[in-house]
């Protein structure tokens, strides 16, 4: 290959602005899936938190309300963002036993959350 005097050499990769744009787009695309998945999990979690608070569970399981019952707070704390994180897979369904007197719609919300949370945990383990 013969180079002429006024000829500039081009690098083997795209120009810098195009490369940066591509990298930013790639990062946004990759994180969008994670954010969307987290949003749906958080949404179900928030609905269940609301039901549990309305049913009186926050009296013992919410540090914003009381810190007296440390055993209950050790199980879960509705004040935490990821409040079910401390609960084992076996303990999570036991939330339903505390909602026997709750309206059917409220029990359904919590049951759907429990199923979704257990499915998400199983997916993370794979």
Secondary structure, DSSP 8 states (H G I E B T S, - for coil): ----TT-----SS--HHHHHHHHHHHHHHHHHHHHHHHHHHHHHHHHHHHHHHHTTTHHHH-TTT--S-HHHHHH--TTSTTGGGGS-HHHHGGGGGGGTTS-HHHHHHHHHHHHHHHHHHHHHH-
